[in-house]
Amino acid sequence: MAKIPFVSKRAPAYADVPDEQWSNWRWQLSHRINTIDEFEKIFPLTDEERKALSGAQLFRVDITPYFISLIDPDDPDDPIRKQVVPTAREMVPFTAMMEDSLAEDRHSPVPGLVHRYPDRALMLVTTQCATYCRYCTRSRIVGDPAATFSRAEFEMQLDYLKRTPQVRDVLLSGGDPLVLAPKILEEILSRLREIPHIEIVRIGSRVPVFLPMRITDELTDMLQKYHPLWLNIHVNHSNEISAELEQACDRLTRAGIPLGNQAVLLAGVNDNVHVQRQLVQDLVRIRVRPYYLYQCDLVEGAGHFRTPVAKGIEIIEGLRGHTSGFAVPQFIIDAPGGGGKIPLQPNYMLSMSDHKIVLRNYEGFVTTYEEPIDYDPSKAAKFKLEKRLEPGQTGVFGLLDGENMFIKPSSFDEVHDRQGMQHRLKDDKKWKPLGIGEGDKKAET
Ligand SMILES: *Cc1c(COP(=O)(O)O)cnc(C)c1O
């Protein structure tokens, strides 16, 4: 069976646009769709969509002619349409909805820099994108046409990175770093490269998906001067994988940039095992490795995209073992409140004893693995540890490693000090509500 080629599409409304303009990224950006009239030239809007577009504007709307052309005009449930065309359902609040659900602002030592993990930092280098995803996790800051790249903030970010030597991995995000003027992007990369402890730089970008013509040879020639550089794209459905995206990814991988994909699990878009299997298999055909599949964040405007967590577990169950191992992404919940990324997967371990572990595989085959009886932990491989972690960030591994014996909430001792509690209850003036960060600071690990 011959493999099915990825296709190229152009909505009939653009039939007369000369190829030269169509494949020019500047033309694509300056002809983005955002008004009812413009939409209606491409496909008839549903009442819910028209309502969203005529009301006081929620989150910015803008879609490149290239990307809107991938939508089936006759299908109101098209999986691409749902990602980028607003509907009135965006305005419906839900329980647990938050503006900054990942508490990124709290983790920002300087504006636009999120330092959540010990050895890596996220730099928000722009608020602009080529097209706006309706479920954007940063809709609180993204899309503002007045907010542009701030040189003063950039200098503060660089300054923080220079004096924070444990950061070895910097992620450029936003907004979309690849919509920046090429000169500014190059300046960011070269200034980061001047910092010796930054080993790798990663770019998170949906430009290859929304605006593949932006991935020119000129751009990849520039990018490859700043290796090691990694790039994660964001594709949620196979319909987004066109001949143009295939070519953009080919240019990037030929420039030596490993490509990953970060997808978001979205109701009505990709909440189906077969859709996901097709997606990951098509991604590896264009040499993009599925990296993460995210549970939808608790962000304003995204309520109608949320699925139960169980849907993600079911999808991983349907992928692991059923397709190439490197095509299976990690299913992740980015913990509300700033807990960071937490991976989830089906349970493969059924039971264990002191010498045996009982496992099941993807087929339901149940097996046992006999543990070694002569393993000597004192003979484990040695490694000279360069102390790089900040104190308090050794986490659960620190428990295994022997650094700490337990981790407890900051108010734990106060809550469990029943004798002290007696006194506090007798004396109203000393009473303080519990559980808001009081207590033994040393115990915070
Ligand atoms: C996702 C993220 C990272 C990178 O996480 P990885 O698991 O290394 O891909 C770093 N910082 C922040 C704030 C993030 O949200």
The ligand as a Gaussian input file, in Angstrom:
#p B3LYP/6-31G(d) Opt

LIG

0 1
 C        6.475000      23.130000      30.925000
 C        7.373000      24.024000      31.639000
 C        8.745000      23.805000      31.638000
 C        9.398000      22.647000      30.909000
 O        8.982000      21.424000      31.408000
 P        9.566000      20.086000      30.765000
 O        8.831000      19.005000      31.503000
 O       11.029000      20.105000      31.010000
 O        9.247000      20.111000      29.310000
 C        9.534000      24.697000      32.339000
 N        9.018000      25.730000      33.008000
 C        7.685000      25.948000      33.064000
 C        7.160000      27.089000      33.853000
 C        6.813000      25.112000      32.370000
 O        5.508000      25.340000      32.398000

